[in-house]
Amino acid sequence: MRPDVPGRPSGRGEPSEPEDRLRVRRALATAAEGLAPDHVPPALCRAGVALLPVTGASVSISAGATVRATWCASDPTAARLAEAQYTLGDGPGQSALRQAAAMLAADLTTPPDAGRWPVFAHEAVALGVRAVFSLPLGVDGATAIGTLDLYRHSPGALSERELRIASWTGDAVTFALTNLHTGARAAEEAGHEGTASWLAASEAHHGEVYQAVGMVMVQSGLAPEQALDRMRARAFAQGRTVTEVAREVLARRLRFTSGPAADSEDAGRRDACDDEREDNR
């Protein structure tokens, strides 16, 4: 059953585009009203879900063509989908960033959607997700600063009207993202105490990944992208997130080396770490 859109007029056909746009604006403004800046992101995610026939939503911010951090998520499944894309380096959100275009997957269990991001699709379906819609966020058509990622448990495409609402929601999120960032930075430069650190908080766990990449580069002599690829491969092989692997590296419980023995050496250390964790339980 599709969720009701707040403010929908009763007794007549679908609202006009201006009415829809006004409803989106009011819904998001109401959701954020009176909240501290660090509480605004999840409130916007939840409001976006209420406006559309979707189960959940997340917003990720980017650094170039790759995800830098998850800005907000409406629920644990949305957060896990965002982290899965970051770990894999692939998925509809990553494609939306690279191509600065919406990526719409109406059914991840059947072609063509199942074959576009096969590994991501497999992980998403395991979470009970059947459809994902990723929209780039940005100030122009060529540069994306992040993505709005929507998902639902049932298959099916969004209608043209629903895509318009999703796009307007993305525009509002873009405005909030850029203005909250500016506001937080301005307050910090002014030396204000207690400035909301929503961006720093959202980047914290991915910051661990970047620190770990630096350590892996030193250990193995790899370039940054290659070091991150090795960490992602290890995470995928173990059924973990790249953030979890990064924490092992930072704690010096996992070391990546170069040369023919690298994989077996890393595997031995991993087994020892697993045994140690079991003993400590």
N, C-alpha and C positions, 0 to 999 in steps of 0.2 A: 504494500500500500504506500502510495507516494505521500510524503509529508505535505501539509498545507503550506502555502506561501503566505506569510503574514500580510494582512491588509488586502487580500484578494476580494474584490467586490463580488457580492452574491447576486444571483438572479439574472445574470447576463453573461455574455461571452468573455473571452480572455481580455485582460486589460490591454490598453494601448501601450506602445513603447514608452512614451513619457511617463505613464502611470507606473509601469514596471521599474523604470529608472529611479523614479522618486521613492518607490517602495524599498528598493535596494539601498538607496542612500539613507533613508530613515532607519531601516533595520540595522545597518552597520553603525550608524551614529548612536542609536539607542544602546547597542551592545557595548560600545566603548565609553559611553557617558559616565563621567565621575570616577573612572578607573585610573589607578596609577599606571604609568607607561609600561611597566613590566607585566601588567595584567591584560593589556590591550591585545597582544597577539593571539592568545588562546581564545579570547572573547570574539575576535573577528573570525577565527576559524569556525567556532561553533555557530555564529550567525550565518556564515556562508552555507553551512550544512542545512540550516533551517530554511534557507531560501530555495533549495534545490532538491530534486529527488535522488539524493545521494546519502550514503551511510556515514561518511567521514571525510575530513579534509586536512591537508597540511600545507604549510608554506615553507619553501626552502629558499635561502639566499645564495647567490653564486659569486664565484671569483672567476671571471672569464667564462669559459664553457663548461666549468665543473661546479658541483655543489660545494659550498663552503660551510653551511650550517643549516640545521632545521630551525626555522624561526618559530613555528608553532605547529601543534597537531591537536586535533579535536578529540582524539582517543588513542589508546595504545596501538591499535592496528594501523592507524594512519602514521604513527611515529615509526612503527616497524617497517612499513613500506618505504618511508623516506630513508631510513637507515639502510635498508636492503639495496636501494639504488646507489647510495653512497658507497657501500661495500663493493658492489659489483662494478661500479663505474658505468652502468648501463641501465636503461629503462625509459619509460615514456617521458619522465621529467628531464632526464639527461638529454634525450633527443629534442625536447622542446627548447631547452637552453641552447643547444648547438645550432638548431635550425631557426630559432626565434619564431616558432609556429606551434599551434596547438597540436597535441598528439592525443587522439581519441581512440580508445580500445574498448569496443562495446562488449566483447566476449573473449577473455583470455584463454578459454579452453578450446577454441575453434579457429581455423584459418580465417583471415590472414593474421589476426591479432596474436594468436598463440606463437607464430613464427617470427614476429618482429623483434621481440625481446624474450627469447625462449627460456633463459635461465630465470629472469625476473618473473616471467609469467608463471613458471613452475612454483616459485616461492610465494607469489601472491595468491595463487589458487590454494596452496596449502594453508593459507591464512583465512580461507573462505571468501576471498575477493574474486569477483568475476569481471568487473568492469573498472577501468581507470581512465580518467580524463585529466590531462596535464596542460595547463595554459601558461605561456611565458608571461612574466611580469616585466614591464620596462617602460621607459619614457618615449620610446620610438619603436618603429617596426624592425629595427636591425639590431638593437642591443637589449638583451634580457638581463635583468638584475636578479632574477629568481623565478620560481614557478609556484603556481597554485595547483596542487594535486588533489583531485577528488576521486573517491572510490565508492563502490557499492557492492553489496553481496549478490545482487541479481544482475544477470546480463541485460543488455539493451543500450541503445544509443540515446543521447540527449537530443531533444527536439531543437529546432532553430531558436525558438523562444528561450528555452532553457540554456542554450549556449550563449545567447545574448546576456542573460542574467549572470551566468558564470563569468563572462567577459567583463561586465560592469563591476562585479564583485572583485575581480582581479584588479581593475583600475583603482577601486577604493583601497584595496590592500596595498597596491603600489604607492599610493599617496601616503597611507599611514606609515609604510616602511620607510620611505625617503624622509618624511617629516619627523618621525620619531628618532631616526638616526641623527638628523641634523640637530634636533632639540637636545638629545643626550650629549652630543659632542660639544655643543655650545655651552651647556651647563658645566661640563667638565673643564672646558677652557676657562670658564669664569671662576673656577675653584669652588663651586657649590658642593656642600656635603650632602650625602644621601641621594645623589643623582641616580636615577634608575639605570641599572646596567643590563637591560634586557638583551642588548646585542652581545655583550660580553658573555652573558650566561648562555645564550643560544649557541655561541661558538666554542664554549669551553671544551666539550668532549671532542670536537673535531680539531681543536687546538692540540690536544694530546696526539692526534694522528700526525699532525705536521711535525711535532717534536720527535715522534718516533721515526718518521721518514728521515729526518736528519741523522739519527743514530744508525739507521739501516744503511744510509749512504756511506757513512764512515766505515761500517763493518764490512760492507760488500763491494764498495767502490762503484756503486751504481748511480745513475742519474736519478733525479727526484721522481720522475714518472715511473721509471723502472722499479725503484724502491717501493713506491706505493702499489704498483702492480703485484709485486711479490707478497706484500702484506695482504692485499685483497685476495690473492690466490690462496694464501694460507687460511684466511678467514673463511672463505667459501669451502675449502676442503674439510675444515673442522666444524662447519655448521655454526660459525660464530660471526660476529660483526667485526669490521675492521677496527672499530674503536676498542673492542675487547682485546684484539691482537696487539694494538698499540700500547695498551696498558701493560701487557706482558713484556713488551720491549722496554718500556720506560722503567719497569721494576727489575729489569735485567734478568728476567726468568726465561726470556726467549732472545736468541741471537741469530741473525741472518748472516751467513758467510758466503763467499764466492768460491767457485771451484767445483769439481765433480762430486765431492763429498758433502756439499752444502745441504742437500735435501735430507740425507740420512742423518747428518749431524743435528740439524734442526729438529728432525723427527724424534731423535733420542732425547733431546732436551725437552721437547714437548711432552713425551711420555713421562719423564722424570717430574715435570711440573704437575702433570695430571695426578701422578702418584702422591706427590706432596700435598696437593689440594685434598685428595681423598683422606690422607692421614690426618689432616687438620680439621676434618668435618666432625 
